């Protein structure tokens, strides 16, 4: 078999400088950005402490010049601690929210160390209020700076920079699923060139128009020809000896990273753990996506926010209930039967936004029935009441779901709630959907709401489940507010 030439069909343009140089430049930008962010944060904390005369600060006499100098000298120490927390390690950058969790941990350790040193060595004078300000301003500045740099990196990746040239070995269902996932996320950094597979014609297009480059015995030639950096093996597509041979070939290579898929790509969203039994390492799936501490934090936040909002919004809820009752005949609340964590079915509460004879109204529009069946949404739904259109555009119809949170059925942030019939549309991903609670808001809401396709909604739900963290939840909540105010994609 020949090797397929892909130069003309590459989706991502080739970068003009080497990948290692790109990485070093981005890491240097991170160091410079952290330095500036910390300096700005410390100066802001200093000005707040000494020039606003807030009652929370004590009157301890501090030398202002010496204090400012000490704070600025603390910047290089902070950078060293950041490095110890691997905040410049490429393995932990530009993926998920773990980077931001490390920022939180590192800044907290820095402030804690400063306070402990002041206690152990009384000669070191530290204003506790100033330290709290440094922590708050520093954490905020670093998070914003790194978020901006991440967005910059994502834009660069769309232009062919900071990407790793990738091959997938195998062409089975799992290999195709991996390719679809990588193609769907151009910001992940994988420049997928194609498949390497036997019994496939070079040039044949598989997932997302990704070509087969050649057979397995041409792998070394392809890696050398295209300067491949990542080789992803679909474990189910190859024999055991073939997998071992590939790993042996690149085991000590500094330029090529070999990665092995699980063999159950669709079912591992909840994560896995490895345990040795009789010195044999065995892989087990987690039955829940969130670890105990993650679930505890998420639950506390859910209950606290939901209870607070219900108290604060009680007058609004009462007013909306009266308006719904006056707008059209029927109940105030609509109960939608949906699927929750573990496959448990429950009623999700919403203010009623449709006429009670909605089925009769829709029967007069066969074209709309077809659209509803395929898209599960109607852009101009004749069943929606006048008040219902406003409630949907502003998402006020979803406020009663705060009660679902208190009942332990939903979360503030999560995947879309769906009916039992819709689970079939998630196909191989449906088991993953049941590992977390559905949310009032989520990635689908801040990414276009009803304007995105059903396939995109499924993909966003899977991304959220795979990459969950409390920081991702906070980011989604923060982004939800302007999205709801604009009302884009709400119908």
C-alpha positions in Angstrom: 0.0 0.0 0.0 1.1 3.6 -0.6 1.1 6.5 1.8 -1.6 9.1 1.3 -0.4 12.7 0.8 -2.4 14.9 3.1 -0.6 18.3 2.6 -3.5 19.8 0.5 -6.2 18.5 2.9 -4.9 19.7 6.2 -7.6 21.4 8.3 -5.0 23.3 10.4 -2.3 25.3 8.7 1.3 24.5 9.5 2.9 26.8 12.0 6.1 28.7 11.0 8.0 28.1 14.2 8.8 24.8 16.0 6.4 23.4 18.6 9.0 23.4 21.4 9.7 27.1 20.7 6.0 27.9 20.7 5.7 26.2 24.1 8.6 28.0 25.6 7.3 31.3 24.4 3.9 30.7 25.9 5.4 29.6 29.2 7.5 32.8 29.2 4.3 34.7 28.6 2.8 33.0 31.6 5.7 34.0 33.8 5.6 37.6 32.6 1.8 37.7 33.0 2.0 36.2 36.5 4.6 38.8 37.4 2.6 41.7 36.2 -0.6 40.4 37.7 1.0 39.9 41.1 2.6 43.3 41.1 -0.6 45.0 40.2 -2.5 43.0 42.8 0.0 43.8 45.5 0.0 47.5 44.7 -3.9 47.4 44.7 -3.8 45.7 48.1 -1.3 48.3 49.4 -3.4 51.2 48.2 -6.6 49.7 49.6 -4.9 49.1 53.0 -3.3 52.5 53.5 -5.5 55.0 51.6 -9.1 53.9 52.2 -9.2 53.8 56.0 -11.6 50.9 56.1 -12.8 50.0 59.6 -11.7 46.3 59.2 -8.0 47.3 59.5 -6.3 47.8 62.8 -4.2 50.9 63.6 -0.9 49.0 63.8 1.9 51.3 62.7 3.5 50.0 59.6 6.2 51.6 57.5 4.5 52.1 54.2 7.6 52.2 52.1 9.1 49.1 53.7 5.8 47.3 53.4 5.4 48.0 49.7 9.0 47.0 49.0 8.5 43.8 50.9 5.3 43.0 49.0 7.0 43.5 45.6 10.0 41.4 46.7 7.5 38.7 47.4 6.7 38.4 43.7 9.7 36.2 42.7 9.0 34.0 45.7 5.4 33.6 44.5 6.7 32.6 41.1 8.9 29.9 42.6 5.9 28.5 44.6 3.8 28.6 41.4 6.5 26.5 39.7 6.5 24.1 42.6 2.7 23.7 42.1 3.5 23.0 38.4 1.7 26.0 37.1 4.3 26.2 34.3 4.3 22.5 33.5 2.8 22.0 30.1 1.0 18.8 31.3 -1.3 20.9 33.4 -1.9 23.9 31.1 -4.7 24.7 28.7 -7.0 21.8 29.7 -9.9 21.8 32.0 -10.1 23.7 35.3 -7.3 22.0 37.2 -4.9 24.8 36.4 -7.2 27.3 38.2 -7.5 25.0 41.2 -3.7 24.9 41.4 -3.7 28.7 41.3 -6.1 28.8 44.2 -4.0 26.3 46.2 -0.7 28.1 45.4 -1.9 31.6 46.4 -3.5 30.2 49.6 -0.2 28.4 50.5 1.7 31.7 50.0 -0.5 33.7 52.3 -0.5 30.9 54.9 3.3 30.7 54.9 3.6 34.5 55.3 1.2 34.4 58.3 3.0 31.4 59.9 6.5 33.0 59.4 5.2 36.1 61.1 4.0 34.0 64.1 7.2 32.0 64.4 9.5 34.9 63.8 8.0 38.0 65.5 10.6 40.2 63.8 8.6 39.6 60.6 5.7 42.1 60.9 2.7 41.2 58.8 -0.7 42.9 58.7 -3.3 40.2 58.6 -5.7 42.5 56.8 -3.1 43.3 54.2 -2.4 39.5 53.7 -6.1 38.9 53.1 -6.2 41.7 50.5 -3.1 40.3 48.8 -4.7 36.9 48.7 -8.0 38.2 47.2 -6.4 40.6 44.7 -3.6 38.2 43.8 -6.0 35.3 43.3 -8.4 37.4 41.2 -5.6 38.9 39.1 -3.9 35.6 38.4 -7.1 33.9 37.4 -8.1 36.7 35.1 -4.6 36.9 33.5 -4.5 33.1 33.0 -8.0 33.0 31.6 -7.1 35.7 29.1 -3.9 33.8 28.1 -5.9 30.6 27.7 -8.3 32.3 25.4 -5.3 33.6 23.4 -3.9 30.1 23.2 -7.2 28.8 21.9 -7.2 31.3 19.2 -3.6 30.4 18.3 -4.5 26.8 18.2 -7.2 27.5 15.6 -4.4 29.0 13.5 -2.1 26.1 13.8 0.0 27.1 16.8 0.5 25.2 20.1 -0.8 22.0 18.5 0.6 18.5 18.5 0.6 16.5 15.3 -1.5 13.4 16.0 -2.1 10.1 14.4 -4.8 7.6 15.4 -3.8 3.9 15.0 -6.9 1.9 14.2 -10.1 2.6 12.4 -12.7 0.9 14.5 -15.7 2.5 16.2 -13.6 3.7 19.1 -11.0 5.3 16.8 -13.7 7.1 14.9 -15.3 8.3 18.2 -11.9 9.7 19.3 -11.4 11.4 16.0 -14.9 13.0 16.1 -14.2 14.3 19.6 -10.8 15.8 18.7 -12.1 17.3 15.5 -15.1 18.9 17.4 -12.7 20.6 19.8 -10.0 22.6 17.8 -8.9 24.2 21.0 -7.7 20.8 22.5 -4.4 21.1 20.8 -4.5 17.9 18.7 -3.7 18.5 15.0 -5.2 15.2 13.8 -3.6 14.3 10.5 -5.3 11.0 10.0 -5.7 7.2 10.7 -3.2 4.4 10.3 -5.0 1.2 9.7 -4.8 -2.0 7.8 -7.6 -3.1 5.5 -8.4 0.5 4.6 -7.5 2.2 1.4 -5.1 5.1 1.8 -7.1 8.3 1.2 -10.4 6.9 2.4 -12.2 9.5 4.5 -13.5 8.3 7.9 -14.7 10.5 10.8 -15.0 14.2 10.2 -13.4 13.8 6.7 -10.2 12.5 8.3 -8.2 10.4 5.8 -6.5 7.0 6.2 -2.8 7.7 5.6 -1.6 4.1 5.2 -1.3 0.7 6.8 0.2 -0.2 10.2 3.6 -1.2 8.7 4.0 2.3 7.4 3.6 3.9 10.9 7.3 4.6 11.4 7.6 6.2 8.0 4.5 8.4 8.6 5.7 9.5 12.0 9.1 10.5 10.5 7.5 12.1 7.4 5.0 14.3 9.3 7.0 14.9 12.5 4.2 13.2 14.5 4.2 14.0 18.2 1.2 12.0 19.5 0.2 8.5 18.5 -3.2 7.4 19.8 -3.8 3.7 19.7 -7.3 2.3 19.7 -6.7 -0.7 21.8 -9.7 -2.7 20.4 -8.4 -2.3 16.8 -5.0 -4.0 17.3 -3.7 -7.2 18.5 -1.8 -7.3 21.8 1.6 -7.9 20.2 1.0 -5.0 17.8 0.4 -2.6 20.7 3.4 -3.8 22.6 5.6 -3.4 19.5 4.5 0.2 19.0 5.2 1.0 22.7 8.6 -0.6 22.5 9.4 1.4 19.4 8.7 4.8 21.0 9.2 4.0 24.7 12.3 6.1 25.0 11.5 8.7 22.3 11.7 12.3 23.5 9.6 13.5 20.4 6.8 11.0 20.3 4.1 10.3 23.0 2.2 7.1 22.6 -1.3 7.1 24.2 -3.6 4.1 24.6 -7.3 4.4 24.5 -9.3 2.6 27.2 -11.3 0.3 24.8 -14.5 1.7 26.4 -14.2 5.3 25.4 -17.9 6.0 25.6 -18.4 4.7 29.1 -15.3 6.2 30.9 -16.6 9.7 31.3 -17.2 9.1 35.0 -13.5 8.4 35.4 -11.6 5.2 36.4 -9.4 4.0 39.2 -6.7 1.4 39.1 -6.2 -1.1 41.8 -3.8 -4.0 42.0 -5.2 -7.4 43.0 -2.6 -10.1 43.3 -0.1 -7.7 41.8 -2.3 -7.4 38.7 -3.3 -3.8 37.9 -7.1 -3.8 37.1 -9.2 -0.8 35.9 -12.7 -0.1 37.4 -15.2 2.5 36.5 -16.4 5.0 39.0 -20.2 4.8 39.5 -20.4 8.6 40.1 -18.5 11.3 38.2 -17.7 13.5 41.2 -15.4 12.6 44.1 -16.8 12.8 47.6 -15.3 16.2 48.3 -16.4 17.6 44.9 -20.0 16.3 45.5 -20.0 17.8 49.0 -18.8 21.2 47.8 -21.3 21.2 44.9 -24.2 20.2 47.1 -23.4 22.9 49.7 -23.2 25.6 47.0 -26.4 24.3 45.4 -28.4 24.3 48.7 -27.0 27.6 49.9 -27.6 29.5 46.6 -31.0 27.9 46.0 -32.3 28.7 49.5 -31.0 32.3 49.4 -32.5 32.9 46.0 -35.9 31.5 47.0 -36.0 33.9 50.0 -34.9 36.9 48.0 -37.1 36.2 45.0 -40.2 35.2 46.9 -42.1 38.4 45.9 -41.1 37.9 42.2 -42.2 34.2 42.3 -45.6 35.2 43.7 -46.1 37.9 41.1 -45.1 35.6 38.3 -47.5 32.9 39.6 -50.4 35.4 39.6 -49.5 36.6 36.1 -49.4 33.0 34.7 -52.8 32.3 36.2 -54.3 35.5 34.7 -52.6 35.1 31.3 -54.4 31.8 30.3 -56.4 29.1 31.8 -54.5 26.2 33.4 -52.1 25.3 36.2 -49.4 27.7 37.3 -46.6 25.1 37.2 -45.7 22.7 34.4 -44.3 19.4 35.6 -41.9 17.9 33.0 -41.0 14.3 33.6 -37.2 14.0 33.2 -34.3 11.7 34.0 -31.9 12.5 36.9 -28.7 11.0 38.3 -28.7 7.2 38.4 -31.6 7.1 36.0 -34.1 8.2 38.6 -37.2 10.0 37.0 -38.6 13.1 38.6 -40.8 16.1 37.9 -38.9 19.3 37.0 -40.9 22.4 37.8 -41.4 25.3 35.5 -43.8 28.1 35.2 -46.3 27.1 32.6 -45.6 28.9 29.3 -47.9 27.0 26.9 -51.6 26.8 26.4 -53.2 23.7 28.0 -54.5 22.6 24.5 -51.0 22.8 23.0 -51.3 19.5 21.2 -54.4 20.6 19.4 -52.8 23.8 18.3 -49.6 22.0 17.1 -51.7 19.5 15.1 -52.7 22.3 12.8 -49.0 22.7 11.8 -47.6 19.4 10.4 -44.4 21.1 9.4 -43.8 22.3 12.9 -44.5 18.8 14.2 -41.6 17.5 12.1 -39.3 20.2 13.3 -40.2 19.5 16.9 -39.5 15.7 16.4 -36.1 16.3 14.9 -34.9 19.4 16.9 -36.9 19.0 20.1 -37.4 22.8 19.9 -39.6 25.2 17.8 -38.3 28.7 17.1 -41.9 30.0 16.5 -44.0 27.8 18.7 -47.7 28.6 18.4 -48.4 26.8 21.7 -46.5 29.4 23.7 -48.6 32.1 25.5 -47.9 35.8 25.4 -46.4 35.8 28.9 -44.7 32.5 28.2 -42.6 34.0 25.4 -41.3 36.6 27.9 -40.7 34.0 30.6 -38.7 31.8 28.2 -36.6 34.7 26.8 -35.6 35.8 30.3 -35.4 32.2 31.7 -37.8 33.3 34.5 -39.9 30.2 33.8 -37.1 28.1 35.2 -37.0 29.7 38.7 -39.3 27.0 40.3 -36.5 24.5 39.6 -34.8 26.0 42.6 -37.2 23.8 44.6 -35.9 20.8 42.6 -32.4 21.7 43.9 -33.6 21.7 47.5 -35.2 18.3 46.8 -31.8 17.0 45.7 -32.9 16.3 42.2 -31.1 19.0 40.3 -28.0 21.2 40.5 -27.4 24.9 39.6 -25.0 23.8 36.9 -25.1 20.5 35.0 -26.1 18.9 31.7 -29.5 19.6 30.2 -32.4 17.8 31.7 -34.0 15.4 29.2 -36.9 13.0 29.1 -36.5 9.2 29.2 -37.3 9.1 25.4 -34.4 11.6 24.7 -31.8 9.3 26.4 -31.8 7.2 23.2 -30.6 10.2 21.3 -27.5 10.3 23.4 -26.6 6.9 22.1 -23.3 5.6 23.4 -23.1 8.6 25.8 -26.3 8.0 27.7 -24.7 6.2 30.6 -22.4 9.1 31.2 -25.3 11.5 31.3 -26.7 9.7 34.4 -23.6 10.1 36.5 -24.4 13.7 37.5 -27.5 15.8 38.3 -29.1 17.9 35.5 -28.6 21.6 35.9 -30.7 24.8 35.6 -27.8 26.2 33.6 -24.8 24.7 31.8 -22.4 24.9 28.9 -25.3 24.6 26.4 -26.9 27.7 27.8 -23.9 29.9 27.6 -23.0 28.5 24.2 -26.1 29.4 22.3 -29.0 27.7 24.1 -31.6 26.6 21.5 -29.6 28.1 18.6 -27.1 25.2 18.7 -27.9 21.8 17.2 -28.9 18.8 19.3 -25.5 17.1 18.5 -23.7 20.1 19.8 -25.8 20.1 23.0 -24.8 16.4 23.5 -21.2 17.2 23.0 -21.2 20.1 25.4 -22.9 17.9 28.1 -20.2 15.3 27.7 -17.5 17.9 27.8 -18.9 19.3 31.1 -19.1 15.8 32.7 -15.6 14.9 31.6 -14.1 18.2 32.8 -16.2 19.0 35.9 -14.7 21.2 38.6 -16.1 23.8 41.0 -14.2 26.4 39.0 -16.0 25.4 35.8 -19.3 25.7 37.7 -18.4 29.2 38.8 -17.4 30.2 35.3 -20.7 28.9 33.9 -22.7 30.7 36.5 -20.8 34.0 35.8 -21.3 33.6 32.1 -25.0 32.7 32.5 -26.0 36.2 33.7 -25.2 38.2 30.6 -26.5 35.4 28.4 -29.9 35.4 30.1 -30.0 39.2 30.0 -29.4 39.2 26.3 -32.0 36.5 25.7 -30.1 35.0 22.7 -31.2 31.5 21.7 -34.2 31.5 24.1 -37.4 30.2 22.7 
